[in-house]
Amino acid sequence: MKSFFKEDLKSSIVLYLVALPLCLGIALASKAPIISGVIAGIVGGILIGFLSGSNTSVSGPAAGLTIIVITGLKELPTFEAFLLAVVIAGVFQFLLSQLKAGVLGDFIPGAVISGMLVSIGLLLVLKQIPHALGYDFDFEGDEEFIQEDGKNTFTEIYYAIVELNWGAFLIAIISMLILIGWGAERLSKYMFFRLIPSQLIVVLLGIGMNIIYINYFPALTLKGFHLSDMPTINSQALWAWNFPDFAQISNPIVWKLGITIAFVASIETLLSIQAGDKIDREKRITPANRELFAQGIGNVASGFLGGLPITSVIVRTSANVSAGAKTKWSAIFHGILLLFSVLLLTPYINLIPKAALAAILIHVGYKLSKPTIFKDEFKKKFNRFLPFIITIIAILLTDLLIGVIVGILVSLCFILVSNYKTSIMLYRDHDNYLLRFNKDVSFLNKKNIKKLLNSVPDNSKLLIDSTKSDFVDIDIIEAVDDFIEAAANRGIRITIKTSATKPHSLFKAL
């Protein structure tokens, strides 16, 4: 740990500044108590950080669960009943880990993972532009195209430009210049620029500029919903703390919601750790089943403590890697910072302009979606580039899970088309024909094999070679057998070359 302490501590500060507004925003969007989002962030950082086998993944409340949370809160009688559903979700995730369900993450195509990373970057940029312009009506962490107020990702930017807040805009512009310039090679030789995160300077600058506005330029002053809104923990809040209502254990809606949260949270977690491993500089592999175990324990704890459901979140994970994190201690430290800020720093946290935090998130988003990434993907084969682009478009126009599903389906289509075209080939040498099965052949090749067999002319020789195929579907065997029966009337002499140990040795003997 000692060798990475400085890097992990520095990156945890950046991660904290990214996670804080997301925890607050997602709780607000979910129509849950604001503190529940912070509790989920603390549990995700500290507890799941300790239990997880990932060096890069960071967990907390996720925007992908917002609609599920809103629906659950509407259907259940109390927030305490909802907390019971979160506990149940954690138990189911624990069971999934014991059933080794983490293997499902290995079936996600690389093009989809790359597309997901880029689309998250683009979403960060597009969704944070309004906040950078002082248009703070949408919640932090929103990932959906169509928003609750009827606007969408692009119209939100239009309204932000029309109603430009110059105080926020100036903070965001100067913040972006600092974030970009901080990494310049000429500055990296100075100890100060290597030790102090630029994101911390941006936050302090934002607070300082707003103080200047208050004293000298009141028309530019940012207040109210333009600033962070961390809830205060006091004795009255502690007495009103929310805990699961186990009297609702027989409520079928609680169980339905718990299973739904477990399924969606597990899928999002598996996607996130796959993406995190892809951008990890050391290319370490996260044990998926251990991650599901950690998420399960984390959700049980979050539910007991009054928190929202937790997943591994790609935005936090990306920010963590981008900030230079080396080990899981970065995630743990950021959870400790969240806890510390809730207990002691609330008055100071609430001085931070959202425009400064937006600049930080835009900078993270740009790193995930740089033009060079598109160039590198374009150089690869078309059947890799198209699913990559479609995944990006689908996520931008819907949400993360729907976009990923669309990307996976497109990738599967390419696999099926490729298999259809190359599984069976027909070669000709004068009156001699060779029908070769190059790989496993499914019922999808039935039409193709009939077409190829029917193209063999009368009074010719045909060799059917299936030795390279370990599997041939029964539909294909029947199609070949039907052709064999008709071949004698057409004067076609057939030889079959198969392996006696494989299923397609069931071809009719001649």
N, C-alpha and C positions, 0 to 999 in steps of 0.2 A: 504493500500500500504506500510506503514512504516515497518510493520513486515516482509515483503518480499523484501524490497528494496535491501539489501545486496546480497541476493541470485540471484535476477533478474538482478542486475547490473553486477555481476560476470558472470552469464551465458550469458548475452548479449555480453560480450567481446569475449567469446568462439564462440558464434553464429556469430558474426561479422567476426572473422577470418575464419570461415567455409564458410560464404556467399560471402565474397569478391571475392575469386578466381572463385567461381561458377558464379557470376554475370558477371565477365569479360570473362570467358571461354565460356559461353553460347552465349553471344553477338558475340564473335569472330566466334564461330561455325555457328551462324545464318547468318553470312556475313552482320551483321548490324553494325552501328556505336558503338564502344566500350562503349561509355557513356550511350547508351540506356539500356544496361544491368544493370548498376549502378542505373540509374533513376528508373527502375522497382524494384530494391531491396529496394531503399529508400521509394518509394510509398507503396510497399508491407509491409515494416516494420512499418512505421509511420501511414499512413492513414488506411490501412486494419487492422493493429494492434488495432487502436482505435475502428473501426467499428465492428470487429469480436467479436463473443461471445465465442471464444475458448481461453483457458488459455495456450495452448501449440502450436497451429498451427502457422507456420511462412510462409509468402508468398514472392514470388519473381519470377524472370524468371525461367522457367523450361525446362529441357532438352527434355521432352516429346513433346514440341511444336517446337523444332528446325527445323524439316523437314517441318512443316507447314509454318514457318516463311521464310525459304529458298525458298520454292515454291512460296509463296506470293510475295516475293521481285522480283522473276524472272518474274512473270506474270503482275505485276503492273508497271506503268511507273516511279514512284518515291517512295522514302522512306516515303514521306509525305502522299502519297495515302495509303501506308500500315498502317500508324498511324491512318488514318480514319477508317480502318477496325478494329483496336484495340478498338477504341471508340465504334463502332457499336457492337463489341463482348461484351463490358461492358454493353451496353443497353440491349442486349438479356439476359445476365446473371441476370440483375435486373428483367426483365420480368419473368424469370424462378423462381426467388425467390418469386415473387408474386403469381405464379401458384403452389407454394409449391412443386416444383420438387425435393427438397432436400430429400424427402422420399426415392428416388431411392437408396441412400447410405445404407439404412437399409437392402437391399436385397443382400448385398455382404456377402458370407459365412465367418465365423470366420477363417476357415482353409486358405482361400485365403488371408485374411488380414495378418495372421501370416506368410504365405509364402512370401508375398510381403515385409514385414519388414526384414525378413532374407535375401531375395535376394538383397534388397537394401544394406544391410550390406556387403554381399559378393561382390556386384558390386563396392562398395567403396574401398574395399581391393584390388580387382583385377585391377580396373582401376587406382588406385593411386600407385601401385607398380612401374610402369614405371617412374612416376614422382619422386618417392623416389630414383630411380636409375639414375636420371638425363636424362631420355629419354622423353623430353617434347614436342613431336611433335603432340600429341593428345590433344584436348581441355579439360579443366577442366569441370567436370559435365557430360561427355559423358556417356550414359546408353545403347547404342546400341551394339550388338554383332559384327556385320559387320561395320567396320569404313569406312570413306570416302576415305582413302588412300588404301583400299583393304585389310588391315590387320584386325584381329579380336582381341577379348579380350585376348586370350591366346598367339597368335603369337606376340602381342605387348610386352608381358612380355619377350618372348624369345629374341626379338631384343634388349630390354632394358638390358638384362643380357650380351648379346654379346658386346654391346657398352657401358658398365658400365662406369659411370662418378664417379670417386672416391670422388671428392669434394662433390657432392650431396649425395652420399651413406653414407659418414661419418656423415653429418648433419642429415640425416634421422634416422640412427641407434641411435645416441646419443639422438635425439629428442624422439624416441620411448621409450628408457630407462627412460627418464625423465617422460614421460606421464604415464608409467606403475608404476614407483616407487613413484610418487607424492601422490598416494592414499594409500600408505602403512599405516597401523595402527600406527606404531611407530612415523610417521611424523605428523599424524593428530592432535597430542596434542600440536603442535606448531602453534601459531597464524598465522605466515607467510604463512604456507602451506595451512591453511584453507581460508585465504583471497585472496591470489594471484592465479589466474588460471594457471595451468601448461602450458596451450596452449600459454599464453602470454610469459612465460619464454622460450618456444620452439622457438617462433618467434624472440625474442631478441637474443637468442643463435645463431639461423641461421644467422642473420645479423652480429653478432660478429664474428662467425667462418669465414664468407666470407671476412670480413675485414682483418682477420689474413691471409687468403689465399692470398689476394691481396698484402700484405706487406711482407710475408715470404715464401709462397708456391704458386707462380703465376700459376703453372701448374694445381692447383686445383681450381682456381678462377671460380666462376659462374657469368655469365653476359648474356646480351641479353635476349633471350626467356627463360632462366633458372630462371629469376627473375619475380616478379609481374610487370604488365604493366597497371597501373592506368592512365587514360587520365587526362591531366591537363586542368582545367577550367580557362580561361582567358577572357579578353575583346573580343578578336577575336572570341573565341569559342562561347561566348554569342550572338554575332551578327549573327553567322551562325547556331543558334539553330533551330531544326526541330519542326514544328507544323503540325497538320493534314491539308490536302488539301481538303477542303469541296467542291471544284469544281469537285471532283471525286465522289460525292454522287450518281450520276446516273450510275456509272460504275458497271455492274453486278458482275464483278470479286471481287470488294470491298465487296459487300454484301455477296457473297458466302464465301469469306475468313473470314469475320466477324462472320458468323454463325458457320463455322467450328471451329474457335478459341473458340467461346463461348461453343460449345458442348464438345470439348476435354478438355478445361480448367476446365469446370464444373465437368466432370467425374473425372479428376485427383484430383481436390479439394475434392470431396466427398470421394475418396479413401484415401487421405491424412489425412482428419480429423477423419475418422474411425480408421486409424492406430494410429494417435496421441492420440485419446481417449483410445486406447488399452494399450499404454505404459505409459499413465499418471498415476503417483503414487497415485493420489487421485481419479482416475476413474471418472472424471467429463465428462459430455456429452455435446458435442458441438451442438448448434442449427443449423441444416444444412441449413435451409432456410435463416437464418440470415447470414450464411457464404457466401451463393451465393449472397446475397444482398451486402455484403462487397466486395466480389470479383468483382462484377459488377461496383460498384462505383470506385474501385481501378483501373480497366482496363480503364474506361473512363478517369480518371485522368492521368494514365500512357500514354495513347495515346495522350492526350492534351500536355503533357510535353515532348514528344519525347522518351518514353520508350517502351520496349518490352512488350508483353502480360504477364500477371501474373497469377499464380495459387498458391494454398497452396502446399508447396513442402515437401515431406516426409523426404528428407535428412536434410534440415534445422530444421524441426520439431523434428526429432530424436536427432539431436545435441543439440537442445534446452532443451529437456527433460533430456538427458544424462548429461548436464551441471548443472542440478539442478534447472531449472526455475520453479517458483511457479505461476506466473500470466502472463497476456499478456504484462506486462511492459517490459519483457525481449525482446520480438519482437520489441516493440516500441523503446527501447533504442538502439538496434542493427541498426535500421533504421537511428536513429540520428547519430550514429557513422559512418555509411556509408556516410551520408551527410557531416559530419564534416571532414572526411578524404579526400573527393573529393575537398572540398573547401580549406583545409589548410595543409593536410598531404601527398599530392601526392609524393613529393620527398622522403619521408621516407618509404612510403608504397612500393615504387618501389625498395627498397633495400631488400625486403623479398624474400628468395629463395623458389622456388616452392617445393623443397624437404622438407622443414620444414612444409609447409601447407599440403603436402601429408601425412606426419606422423600424423598430427592431424586428417585428414579424415580417415586414416587407423584405428586409435584408435577408432573413432566413429563407423566405420564399424564392427570392431570386437565385440563391445558391442552389436550390433544388431544381430549378427550371431554366438554367442557363442555356443559351442557344447552342453551345457546343454539345450538349446532351442530345439535342435533335439531330445534329450533324452526325454524331457517332452512331445513333440508331438508324439513320438513313443509309449509312454505308453497309448495314447488314442486309440480309435477304428481305425480300418484299413480304414474305410470310411472317417475318418478325416485326417489320416496321408498321404494317397496317394494324395489327392488334394493339400495338403501342399507341398509335394515334387515336384509334377508336376508343380505347380505354380512357385516354385523356378527355376526349370530347364528351363521352358518356358521363364521366364523373363531374365535369364542369356543368353539364346540363341537367343532372339528376342529383345524386349524392354518392358517397364513397362506395357503399356496398352494392348498389345497383350498377354503378359504373364498372366495378370489378367483375361482377357476374357477366355483364355484356362483353367485357374483354376476354373472359375465359371462354364464353360461347364462340366468339370470333376465332380464337386460337384453335378451338376444337374443330371448327369448320375447315380451317386450313389443314389440320391433321387428316381429317376425313378425305378432303380433296386430294391431298398428296398421296395418301394410301390408295385411293381409288385409281389414280393415274399410274402408279408405279408397282402395285402389288402383282399384277399379271401383265406379262409382255408377250407378244407374238412376233417371232422372227421367221424370215423366209429365205430359203436358198433353192431357187428354181422350183421344183415340185415338192421340196421337203420343207416342212414347217415345224417350228419348235414353240410350244406354249409353255412358258416357264413361270412358276409361282415364285416370286422373289422374296416374299415375306409372308407373314400370317395373313389369311384371306377370310374376310367376314361376309355376311349376307349383303353388305353394301356393294360388294363387287359382283353380285349376281347378274345385273344387267350388262356389265362390261364383259364378263366372261362369255355370256351368250352371244354378244355381238362379235367377239373375236372368233369364237368357234364357228359361227355361221359364215364368217368371211373365208374360211378354209375351203378351197374349191374341190369339186368332185375329182376322184381318181388321183388323189395326192397322198403323201405320207405325213403323218402327224405324230410327233413325240411330245407327250405331256410329262413335264418334269416338275415334280412337287417336293423334291428332296430338301429344298431350302426352307420349307414352311413347317413350323412346328404345330400350327393349327390351321385347319381348313374347315370352315363352317359347313354343316350338314346340307344347307341350301346349295352350296357350291358343288358338293359331292353329287347331289341329285342332278344338278344341271349337267355335269360332266357325264354322269351315267346315262342320262337321256340322250346326249349327243352320241355316246358310244353305241347305243341301240340303233340309232338312225344312220350311223356312219356306214354300216355294211351295205345298205341300199344305195349309197352314193359312191361306193368304190373307194372310200377313204380307209387307208390302212393305219391303225393306231397302235402305238407302243406307249406304255405307261411306265414311268420311272418313279418309284416311291420308296419310302422306308417302311419296313415291316413293323417297326415299333411306333409308328405315328398313326393318328386317327384316320388320315386320308388313305391309308392302306385299304380302306373300305371301298375304294373305287372298284367298279365291277371288273372282274377278271375277263380277259379276252380269250 
